[in-house]
Amino acid sequence: MPGSSSPSGCKPSDIGPEFIERIEDELSRRLGQRVSLVLGCGIVAVRASRGFPAGVSTVVMSLGLLLCRRQPAEWADAFEQKISRVCARVQDVEHLFAEIQKSPTPEKTGAIVLEHLEDYDDEFFEALAEVITREKANLQLKRVHNFEALREYVRMVRRRAKAGETSDMWRELAQGAAHDRDLAS
């Protein structure tokens, strides 16, 4: 809210076009390509003219995380770190997807997802959204569908894990594998 102070005394009203331009210039210099910043309702987005590594097009940060930084270089530091993390997470998403594609059974797929349970934080989902956006832009609709299904499945797994149901999910996978073995014999 304009005019209100953050705990450190910085005010959103101090963020004018000149300040944004200085951040854009600093970040553009560091990344070797032109970037633009857009302030939204409580967020700041940065977009690169050619995209970031790993196919990432846009990175978003909470304005609240940036307000304590007074210098454009400090904002550029924060964005540079966030870009690096999101790009690494895109690689994590793609690695998980590749593992799942090689999975011989639904139970093995479930086990792969559960083995990576600690990885499913907000940045993982941000990276997954980037992958989906990239695949849509490339008209890879089957991959879009698969990544969207992965997102829903991982959300469900994360929700159940937060509810303390991790051991239940492992047991369900074991029961499914036993059922499949019974059907095969």
C-alpha positions in Angstrom: 0.0 0.0 0.0 1.6 3.3 -1.0 2.9 5.3 1.9 2.9 2.5 4.4 6.3 1.5 5.8 7.8 -1.9 5.9 9.5 -3.0 9.1 12.8 -1.6 7.9 11.4 1.8 7.0 11.4 1.4 3.2 8.3 2.5 1.5 6.7 1.2 -1.7 6.1 4.8 -2.7 9.9 5.2 -2.9 9.9 2.8 -5.9 9.7 5.2 -8.8 10.4 4.8 -12.6 14.0 5.9 -12.1 14.6 3.3 -9.4 13.1 0.6 -11.6 15.2 1.7 -14.6 18.4 1.5 -12.5 17.5 -2.0 -11.4 16.7 -3.0 -15.0 20.1 -1.5 -16.2 22.0 -3.3 -13.4 20.3 -6.7 -14.0 20.6 -6.3 -17.8 24.3 -5.7 -17.5 24.8 -8.7 -15.2 22.7 -11.1 -17.4 24.0 -9.8 -20.7 20.6 -9.1 -22.1 17.8 -6.6 -21.7 15.3 -7.2 -18.9 12.2 -5.4 -17.8 10.6 -5.1 -14.4 6.9 -4.8 -13.8 5.4 -4.0 -10.4 2.1 -5.6 -9.7 -0.2 -5.9 -6.7 2.4 -6.9 -4.1 4.8 -8.6 -6.6 7.6 -7.6 -8.9 8.2 -9.6 -12.2 11.3 -9.6 -14.2 11.3 -10.7 -17.8 14.3 -11.2 -20.1 14.2 -10.2 -23.8 15.6 -13.7 -24.8 14.5 -15.6 -21.8 16.6 -16.9 -19.0 18.5 -20.2 -18.9 16.5 -23.5 -18.9 13.7 -21.8 -20.8 12.5 -19.6 -18.0 10.7 -16.5 -19.3 9.6 -14.6 -16.2 10.6 -14.6 -12.5 8.3 -13.2 -9.9 9.1 -12.1 -6.3 7.1 -10.7 -3.5 7.5 -7.0 -3.2 7.7 -7.5 0.6 10.9 -9.5 0.1 12.5 -6.6 -1.8 11.4 -3.5 0.2 14.2 -3.9 2.8 16.7 -3.5 0.0 17.5 0.2 -0.7 19.9 0.0 -3.6 19.2 -1.2 -7.2 22.2 -3.5 -6.9 20.6 -5.2 -3.9 17.4 -5.8 -5.9 19.5 -7.1 -8.8 21.2 -9.5 -6.4 17.9 -10.8 -5.2 16.6 -11.3 -8.7 19.8 -12.9 -9.9 19.6 -15.4 -7.0 15.9 -16.1 -7.7 16.5 -16.6 -11.4 19.3 -19.0 -10.7 17.1 -21.0 -8.3 14.1 -21.1 -10.6 16.3 -22.2 -13.5 17.8 -25.0 -11.4 14.3 -26.0 -10.3 13.3 -26.2 -14.0 16.0 -28.8 -14.4 14.7 -30.6 -11.4 11.2 -30.7 -12.9 12.6 -32.0 -16.2 14.7 -34.7 -14.4 11.6 -35.8 -12.4 9.5 -36.0 -15.6 12.2 -38.0 -17.4 12.4 -40.5 -14.5 8.6 -40.8 -14.5 8.6 -41.4 -18.3 10.9 -44.4 -17.8 8.8 -45.8 -15.0 7.5 -49.3 -15.9 4.4 -49.2 -13.5 2.1 -46.7 -11.8 3.5 -47.9 -8.4 7.0 -47.2 -9.5 5.9 -43.7 -10.7 4.3 -43.1 -7.3 7.5 -44.2 -5.5 9.6 -41.9 -7.7 7.3 -39.0 -6.7 7.4 -39.9 -3.0 11.2 -40.2 -3.1 11.4 -36.5 -4.1 8.8 -35.4 -1.6 11.0 -32.8 0.1 11.6 -31.1 -3.3 8.0 -29.9 -3.8 8.2 -26.3 -2.5 6.8 -23.2 -4.1 9.8 -22.7 -6.4 9.3 -26.3 -7.7 5.7 -25.4 -8.7 6.9 -22.0 -10.1 9.4 -23.9 -12.3 6.7 -26.5 -13.3 4.5 -23.6 -14.4 7.4 -22.3 -16.5 7.8 -25.6 -18.1 4.1 -25.8 -18.9 4.2 -22.3 -20.4 7.2 -23.2 -22.5 5.7 -26.4 -23.8 2.4 -24.5 -24.7 4.4 -21.9 -26.6 6.1 -24.8 -28.5 2.8 -26.4 -29.2 3.8 -29.6 -27.4 0.3 -30.3 -26.3 0.9 -33.9 -25.2 3.8 -32.8 -23.0 1.6 -29.9 -21.7 -1.0 -32.5 -20.7 1.6 -34.7 -19.0 3.2 -31.8 -17.1 -0.3 -30.6 -16.0 -1.1 -34.1 -14.8 2.2 -34.2 -12.9 1.4 -30.9 -11.3 -2.0 -32.2 -10.0 -0.5 -35.4 -8.8 2.4 -33.7 -7.0 0.0 -31.2 -5.4 -2.1 -34.1 -4.1 1.0 -35.9 -2.8 2.2 -32.7 -1.1 -1.2 -32.1 0.4 -1.4 -35.6 1.8 2.2 -35.5 3.1 1.4 -32.2 4.9 -1.6 -34.0 6.5 0.8 -36.7 7.8 -0.2 -39.4 5.3 3.2 -40.2 3.8 3.3 -43.7 5.3 -0.3 -44.3 4.1 0.8 -43.4 0.5 3.8 -45.8 0.7 1.4 -48.6 2.0 -1.0 -47.9 -0.9 1.8 -48.2 -3.4 2.9 -51.5 -1.9 -0.7 -52.8 -2.0 -1.0 -51.8 -5.6 2.2 -53.5 -6.5 1.1 -56.7 -4.7 -2.3 -56.5 -6.5 -0.5 -56.2 -9.9 1.7 -59.2 -9.0 -1.4 -61.3 -8.1 -3.0 -60.4 -11.4 0.1 -61.3 -13.4 0.3 -64.8 -11.8 
